Amino acid sequence: KVNQVSKHFNILPFSLRKPSTI
């Protein structure tokens, strides 16, 4: 599941990549 989230975050802009859920 973590892999999927990582992939989604990769697509999202850096601005949205703020959350430290990774």
C-alpha positions in Angstrom: 0.0 0.0 0.0 2.9 2.4 0.8 4.2 1.9 -2.7 0.9 3.1 -4.2 0.9 6.2 -2.0 4.5 6.9 -3.0 3.5 6.7 -6.6 0.6 9.1 -6.1 2.8 11.5 -4.3 5.3 11.4 -7.1 2.6 12.6 -9.5 1.5 15.3 -7.2 3.4 18.6 -7.3 6.1 19.3 -4.7 3.7 21.7 -3.0 1.3 18.9 -2.2 4.2 16.7 -1.3 4.5 18.6 2.0 2.8 16.0 4.2 5.4 13.7 5.8 3.2 10.6 5.3 6.0 8.9 3.3 
